[in-house]
């Protein structure tokens, strides 16, 4: 039998979120709120494994908030161990970034707004804006 395709994608998102949270914790010393967002990511991933659909939005937001900590270390860090951990964390964040449209739908449901196409589009644009800020924030 097996799970439907949608549940497998959610399971993949949850497992990559747990992996990303575990990999982001060693980056915590001197990092910009990395332990807090890693903890939110881990709890949200477990909630998604338990079948809570709202957790998709929490996973995506937590992964986007981890980006300012992780990507500069993957690119600019002099030590190769820290760089490898950061690259592995970035790899674990990719499924969350790809789940942005589903996160926008879940976020609209959590906020209680009407589920119109315009509302979904605005929420998706808000998440894309958060991603752009997260990528550019370390450069400032």
C-alpha positions in Angstrom: 0.0 0.0 0.0 2.2 2.8 1.2 1.5 6.5 1.9 0.0 8.8 -0.7 2.4 11.0 -2.5 1.5 14.1 -0.5 2.3 12.4 2.8 5.6 11.2 1.5 6.5 14.8 0.5 5.5 16.0 4.0 7.6 13.2 5.6 10.6 14.2 3.5 10.1 17.8 4.6 9.9 16.8 8.2 12.9 14.6 8.1 15.0 17.1 6.3 13.8 19.7 8.9 15.0 17.5 11.7 18.3 17.0 10.0 18.7 20.7 9.4 17.9 21.4 13.0 20.5 18.9 14.2 23.1 20.2 11.9 22.4 23.9 12.8 23.1 23.4 16.5 26.9 23.1 16.2 26.8 26.5 14.5 25.1 28.0 17.5 28.1 29.7 19.3 28.2 33.3 18.2 25.4 32.8 15.7 22.3 34.9 15.2 19.6 33.1 17.1 20.5 29.8 15.5 19.7 27.7 18.6 16.2 29.2 18.9 15.3 28.7 15.2 16.8 25.2 15.2 14.6 24.3 18.2 11.5 25.7 16.4 12.5 23.7 13.3 12.9 20.5 15.3 9.5 20.9 17.1 7.7 21.8 13.9 9.2 18.8 12.1 8.0 16.5 14.8 4.6 18.1 14.7 4.5 17.5 10.9 5.4 13.9 11.5 2.5 13.7 13.9 0.2 15.0 11.1 -0.2 18.7 11.9 -0.5 20.5 8.6 0.3 24.0 10.2 3.8 22.8 10.8 4.7 23.1 7.1 4.5 26.9 7.5 6.5 26.8 10.8 9.2 24.6 9.2 9.6 26.9 6.2 9.8 30.1 8.3 12.3 28.5 10.7 14.5 27.4 7.8 14.4 30.8 6.2 15.4 32.4 9.5 18.3 30.0 9.8 19.7 31.1 6.4 21.4 34.3 7.7 23.4 32.1 10.1 24.2 29.2 7.8 25.0 30.5 4.3 27.8 32.9 5.3 29.5 30.1 7.2 29.2 27.8 4.2 30.9 30.4 1.9 33.2 32.5 4.1 34.2 30.2 7.0 37.9 29.3 7.0 37.6 25.9 8.7 36.6 23.0 6.5 34.6 21.1 9.2 32.4 24.1 9.9 32.0 24.7 6.1 30.9 21.1 5.5 28.4 21.3 8.4 27.0 24.5 6.9 26.8 23.0 3.4 25.0 20.0 4.8 22.6 22.3 6.6 22.0 24.3 3.5 21.2 21.0 1.7 18.7 20.1 4.4 17.1 23.5 4.0 16.4 23.1 0.3 13.2 21.0 0.7 11.8 23.7 3.0 12.5 26.4 0.4 10.8 24.3 -2.3 7.8 23.9 0.0 7.1 27.6 0.1 3.8 27.4 -1.9 2.4 24.7 0.4 3.6 26.8 3.4 1.7 29.8 2.0 -1.5 27.8 1.9 -0.9 26.5 5.5 -0.1 30.0 6.7 -3.3 31.4 5.2 -5.2 28.6 7.0 -3.4 29.4 10.3 -4.1 33.1 10.1 -7.8 32.4 9.5 -8.1 34.6 6.4 -10.2 33.7 3.4 -8.6 31.1 1.2 -8.6 33.1 -2.1 -6.0 32.9 -4.8 -5.1 36.5 -4.1 -4.5 35.8 -0.4 -2.3 32.8 -1.3 -0.3 34.9 -3.8 0.3 37.6 -1.2 1.4 35.1 1.4 3.7 33.5 -1.1 5.2 36.9 -2.0 5.7 37.5 1.8 7.6 34.3 2.1 9.7 35.1 -0.9 10.4 38.5 0.6 11.5 36.9 3.9 13.9 34.6 1.9 15.4 37.6 0.1 15.9 39.4 3.4 17.4 36.3 4.9 19.9 36.0 2.1 20.9 39.6 2.0 20.9 40.3 5.8 24.5 39.0 6.4 25.8 41.2 3.6 24.8 44.4 5.4 
